[in-house]
Amino acid sequence: MKVVLFCGGMGTRMREFSETIPKPLVNVGHRPIIWHLMRHFAHFGHTDFILCLGYKGEMIREYFLNYNPMLSEDCRLEKGVPKLMSGGTDVRDWNIDFVDTGLTRNIGQRLVAARHLLRDEEVFLANYSDQLCDIDLDRYVATANAQNKIASFVSVRPPGSYHSVTTDADGTVNYIGPWADSELWINGGYMVLRQAIFDHIEPGDELVEAPFQRLIAKKQLYSHRHEGFWKAMDTYKDKLAFDEDYEKGRRPWEIWNLG
């Protein structure tokens, strides 16, 4: 099953990095966040990727085309010959299509621009390339397929220390509490899409706006609730939180290391 990764945005909320590199290349530990995401998909056998490029897309191409595992994996130099110490596999076993989808296109139009590479895929996966999760993709995909909807996505509890508030019409508060204790769920970005999705995207459409509203009207949109780990890298603060978790060994998304 092919995986479409949207990695062409300008990352305006990550200007500390995005002025020099595209957000998908911002490191979590020793590797870009997009590598961690792709490694998650690959763990479940999904190793055919389509990268929808845009802003600084040439840097993403360069990273994968010149990929050197010796720079990020444990290795040994034996009489001048570098050898990996682990038997793990990653980029060397993946298939990657690089597609220039333009600087200003939105997600829906980037997907349409990659349609020609999906014509043989009745069902395919898609993701925003800026979040990590510990979801069991086998179970999620099986559940989504059983629903037989045109589109499915993972919904998650929004992390963070903000509080959810509900009020009466006059502003009287009747509830305030952590987001995690409320009924608020957000789009977690892991999507399972069928070919029919293209019949619901019109020129200029953003994927989760008009197209998803059309699917809702036809009862063709399914959301799978995931209560495990999920975290997005939207801001510099998120980047620092990822770094802290990584250095302290809190890496729940690395399910490929669970044995």
Buried (B, 14 or more C-beta within 10 A) or exposed (E): BBBBBBBBBBBEBBEEBBEEBBBBBBBBBEBBBBBBBBBBBBBBEBBBBBBBBBBBBEBBBEBBEEBEBEEBBEBEEEEEEEEBEEEBBBBEEBEBEBBBBBEEBBBBBBBBBBEEBBEEBEBBBBBBBBBBBBBBBEEBBEBBEEBEBBBBBBBBBBBEEEEBEEEEEEEEEEEEEEBEEBEEBBBBBBBBBBBEBBEBBEEEBBBBEBBBEBBEEEEBBBBBEBEEBBBBBBBBEBBEBBEEBBEEEEBBBBBBEEE
